[in-house]
Amino acid sequence: MIDLAELLVGTDEDFLTNAYIAILGRWPDEAGFTSNLARIRGRPDERLPMLRRMTNSEEARARGLSADLSGPAVPAPAEQALPAQLRLRTEFLRAQIEALRDAAQPPAVPPGLIETAARTASALDALRAECRERLAALEAAHAADLPAMPAPPPQFADYLLDLLAASEARILERLRLLERRLGGTAG
């Protein structure tokens, strides 16, 4: 899961989306997201009270969901928080995909879901790119402090490339199946 310090990091939109997932166990609805975003936009001091309101909400209590808001209310370093946020969203999306796969009949596609999924994919791509950039910046800043990495044997690189290709093929196939279930046109 994600802890309080990791949840506090990021743009207002990312913070709010992650809070909905961590506390309410769901993707934010448009009306609630817009209303809550207006409360916290540009006001980082409102993030912790927002988390407490969400945790004490009727929805959270009805679902038996709770988040651990203990720990320091100081944002974690980005290199710690961004991977935790990516894990949170990835685990949530995996659970959603599994639920769809396990459903006896595929549910009707709610209006705007495909567009929302496309925006989410774009946001995840941006988050991955930001993580890579920040990691590269950290590596560059500390390159002189780190010992040189030994060169892996050539067959190790081939093995990794084979693993990556197999993983990519599995993920693409799962995405195609999900798009077909959601009424997409992927073939």
N, C-alpha and C positions, 0 to 999 in steps of 0.2 A: 504494500500500500504506500501511501504518501503521508509524510508528516507535515505538521503545521508550517515549519520553516520552508519546506519545499513548495508548499501550496501557495505561499505568499508571493512568489517570484513570477514575473512575466507581465505582459500587457494586461490591461483591465479585462479585455475580452477573454484572454487565455485563463486568467485567474478565475473569472466567473464560470467559464465552461468546466474547468477542472473542479471547482467547488461543487457544481451540480453533480458531476460524476462521483466525486469522493463522498459527498454527504447524502445526496438524494438517490444515487445509483442510477441516474438517467441523464440523457442529453437535455439541455435546457430547452424549454418551450419558448417560442418567440416573444410572447407577451411578458413573461416573467424575466426573460433575459434582458429585454429592452428596459423594463422598469428598474431592475436591479443594477443594470449598467449605468443608468442615469444617476443612481445614488452614489456609485463609487467612482465614476469617471474622473480621473485626475486627482483622486483623493485616497492615497494609499492608507491613510489613517482609518478609513471606513472599511477596509478589508476584513479585519478581525471581527468587528461588530456584525458585518454581513455574514460571516461564517457562523457566528453564534446564533443569529436569527434563523439561518437555514437549519442548523442543528436542532434548534428548539421549535421548528415549524411543525404544524400538524402533520404534514406529509411525511417528514422524517420520523416522527413518533409513530404514525400509523404503519409505516413500513418496517419499524423496528430498526431503522438505520441510525447509526451514530458515527461520528468521527471523533478521533482523538485530537482535541484541541489543546492538549497539554504541551509543554515544551516552550522554548523561547519564541516569542512573537517577533522574531527578527528574521528577515528573509535569509535563506540559505544561499551560499555561493551559487552562481548560475551553473557552473560545471557539475554541481551536485543536483540542483533542482531540475534542470532541463531533462536529464535522463529519467528522473523519477516521474516527471509529468508525462513524458513519452510512454513510459511503462504503464501509467495509470490509464491513459487513453487507449493504448494498445490492448491491455487486458479487458477494458470495457468493450471495445469493438470486437475482440475475439469472442467474448461471451455473447454479444448480440448475434454474431454470425453463427455460433453454435446453436443458439436458441432458434434461429431461423432454420437451420439444417435439421434440428430435431422436431420441428413442428410437423404435424401430420399433413396439414395443408399450408402452403405458403400464405402468409397474411396478405391482405390487400395493401398495396403500396400507398402509404399516406401521401397526400399532396406535398410536393416539394422535397420528398425524401431523397430522390436521386440528385437533385441540385445541392441539397445539404451534404450528401455524401461526397460530391465532387468538391465542394468548398472545404470539407474536412480533410479530404486527401490533399488538397492544395495547402491547407494549413499545416498538415503533418510534414509535407515536403519542405515547407519553409522552416519548420522547427528542426527537421533533420539538417537542413543546410546551415541554419544558425548554429546548431550543435557542432557540426563539422568545422565551421569557421572559428568558433570560440576555442575548440580543441586545438586547431591549427595555431591559433594565436598563443595559446598557453604553451604548446610545444615549442613554438618559435621563441617565446620569451625565456624559456628554460632550457633551450637546446644546449647551451654551453654547460649547464649543470648536469645533464644526463650523460651516462656512459653510452658509447656507440653500441648500437644493436648489432649482434652477430648476424651475418647473412644466413638466411635459411637455405637448406639444400634445395636444388632446383625442383625435385619431385614434390616438395612441400607446397610450393606455389601452384603446381599443377593440381595437387590434391585440393587445395583451397578453392581454386577456380572451378573444379568439378562440383564441390559442395555448394558453392554459390549458385552455379547454373541449375543444379537440381532443386535447390530451395526456391529460386526464382520461378522455375517451371511450376512447382507445386502452388506457390502463391498466386501466380497468374491463372492457373486452372481454378482455384477457389474463387478468385475474383470474377472470372467468367461465369461460374455457376451462380454466384450471388447476383450478378447483373441479370442473368436470365430469370432468376426468381423474382427479381424486383421489376422486371419488365423492360430491362435494357435491351440493347440491340447487339451486344457483343456476341461474336460467333465462336 
